[in-house]
Amino acid sequence: MTGFVRFAVRRLAEMAATLLCASFVIFGAMYLAPGNPASFLLAGRSASPEALRALNAQYHLDEPFAVQYLRWLGQVLHGDFGRSLTYRTDVSRLLADRLPSTLLLITMALLLVLAFGLLLGWIGAVRGGAADSAILVTTTFAIGTPSFVAAVLLQGLFAVRLHWFPTGGSGEGIGSMLWHLTLPAVALALYLIGMLARVTRAAMLDVLGQEHVTVARSRGVAEHLVIRRHVLRNALGTVLTTGGLIVSTLLVTTVLVESAFSVGGIGQLLELSTTTKDFPTVQAISLIMVALFMSVNLIVDLLHPLIDPRVSLGAGRRAA
């Protein structure tokens, strides 16, 4: 077994163990939240002790914590997240209906972040001068604008005033969905574009000052080849490390952006489910978000040694 395969297997085992611990914390948080599912199901109505016992038995709320957790974990491993207390339907069906909108929104935002963040950082580092100053001002504005503020501004200007985009919803069909999700994607990506541009610029400037770049230039290597082969490639390791932070930020801020634009994805569903104490839905969405975040970090850890040979497989990003 090669060193890379051993490293990948070890990281997969660590991810599985971390997901197991996360599932325990997510399920256990239900007992720390104010109120309980039974009181929500009663909707403020009084109930006899017999009816309350029947309700607890129906949803297995009368069982010990360990039994409830193991029952829930076994169902999750089979793709069953239980039944929504609010919508009175399977949580898996709710997620299947809403997850595509959220995944498309995050993908669009991520593509915007990578395209404009890398481009602005590259221009700032290579061109310098007025272009660099303009990019620094632009990225400072982007970083200082929270996603929910950007959502309100974009919605007010391009949807309400100019009528270029719809004010909300996620649309039907791929073309309609892309049109409806354009403003939410921009609002979601704006802050991260500024952050990635700054990271890319700093990483490339650091590499530009290193000796091997000076040697390559002294040998007459074309400038575009110096930038591509020596500067950008060596800077990508630092940029890649930011990938996990970018995705985690997208997962968190999508809740606010989806609510502002009424997208109807799992972010908005999480907000509504938290308000109504729909514990099965909250647990399912939280676990999925943790799994997505960890999957991205796993991919980053596996790609990092391949992109940057200076990073050892055992040390991963810690050696960066």
CORRA-V428667 format. One record per residue. N is the residue number from 1. RES is the residue in one letter. SS is DSSP state (@ for helix, = for strand, . for the rest). Layout:
n->(N;N)
res->(RES;RES)
ss->(SS;SS)
This chain:
n->(1;2;3;4;5;6;7;8;9;10;11;12;13;14;15;16;17;18;19;20;21;22;23;24;25;26;27;28;29;30;31;32;33;34;35;36;37;38;39;40;41;42;43;44;45;46;47;48;49;50;51;52;53;54;55;56;57;58;59;60;61;62;63;64;65;66;67;68;69;70;71;72;73;74;75;76;77;78;79;80;81;82;83;84;85;86;87;88;89;90;91;92;93;94;95;96;97;98;99;100;101;102;103;104;105;106;107;108;109;110;111;112;113;114;115;116;117;118;119;120;121;122;123;124;125;126;127;128;129;130;131;132;133;134;135;136;137;138;139;140;141;142;143;144;145;146;147;148;149;150;151;152;153;154;155;156;157;158;159;160;161;162;163;164;165;166;167;168;169;170;171;172;173;174;175;176;177;178;179;180;181;182;183;184;185;186;187;188;189;190;191;192;193;194;195;196;197;198;199;200;201;202;203;204;205;206;207;208;209;210;211;212;213;214;215;216;217;218;219;220;221;222;223;224;225;226;227;228;229;230;231;232;233;234;235;236;237;238;239;240;241;242;243;244;245;246;247;248;249;250;251;252;253;254;255;256;257;258;259;260;261;262;263;264;265;266;267;268;269;270;271;272;273;274;275;276;277;278;279;280;281;282;283;284;285;286;287;288;289;290;291;292;293;294;295;296;297;298;299;300;301;302;303;304;305;306;307;308;309;310;311;312;313;314;315;316;317;318;319;320)
res->(M;T;G;F;V;R;F;A;V;R;R;L;A;E;M;A;A;T;L;L;C;A;S;F;V;I;F;G;A;M;Y;L;A;P;G;N;P;A;S;F;L;L;A;G;R;S;A;S;P;E;A;L;R;A;L;N;A;Q;Y;H;L;D;E;P;F;A;V;Q;Y;L;R;W;L;G;Q;V;L;H;G;D;F;G;R;S;L;T;Y;R;T;D;V;S;R;L;L;A;D;R;L;P;S;T;L;L;L;I;T;M;A;L;L;L;V;L;A;F;G;L;L;L;G;W;I;G;A;V;R;G;G;A;A;D;S;A;I;L;V;T;T;T;F;A;I;G;T;P;S;F;V;A;A;V;L;L;Q;G;L;F;A;V;R;L;H;W;F;P;T;G;G;S;G;E;G;I;G;S;M;L;W;H;L;T;L;P;A;V;A;L;A;L;Y;L;I;G;M;L;A;R;V;T;R;A;A;M;L;D;V;L;G;Q;E;H;V;T;V;A;R;S;R;G;V;A;E;H;L;V;I;R;R;H;V;L;R;N;A;L;G;T;V;L;T;T;G;G;L;I;V;S;T;L;L;V;T;T;V;L;V;E;S;A;F;S;V;G;G;I;G;Q;L;L;E;L;S;T;T;T;K;D;F;P;T;V;Q;A;I;S;L;I;M;V;A;L;F;M;S;V;N;L;I;V;D;L;L;H;P;L;I;D;P;R;V;S;L;G;A;G;R;R;A;A)
ss->(.;.;@;@;@;@;@;@;@;@;@;@;@;@;@;@;@;@;@;@;@;@;@;@;@;@;@;@;@;@;@;@;.;.;.;.;@;@;@;@;@;@;.;.;.;.;.;.;@;@;@;@;@;@;@;@;@;@;.;.;.;.;.;.;@;@;@;@;@;@;@;@;@;@;@;@;@;.;.;.;.;.;=;.;.;.;.;.;.;=;@;@;@;@;@;@;@;@;@;@;@;@;@;@;@;@;@;@;@;@;@;@;@;@;@;@;@;@;@;@;@;@;@;@;@;@;@;.;@;@;@;@;@;@;@;@;@;@;@;@;@;@;@;.;.;.;@;@;@;@;@;@;@;@;@;@;@;@;@;@;@;.;.;.;.;.;.;.;.;.;.;.;.;@;@;@;@;@;@;@;@;@;@;@;@;@;@;@;@;@;@;@;@;@;@;@;@;@;@;@;@;@;@;@;@;@;@;@;.;.;@;@;@;@;@;@;@;@;.;.;.;.;@;@;@;@;@;@;@;@;@;@;@;@;@;@;@;@;@;@;@;.;@;@;@;@;@;@;@;@;@;@;@;@;@;@;@;@;@;@;@;.;.;.;.;@;@;@;@;@;@;@;@;@;@;.;.;.;@;@;@;@;@;@;@;@;@;@;@;@;@;@;@;@;@;@;@;@;@;@;@;@;@;@;@;@;@;.;.;.;.;.;.;.;.;@;@;@;@;.)
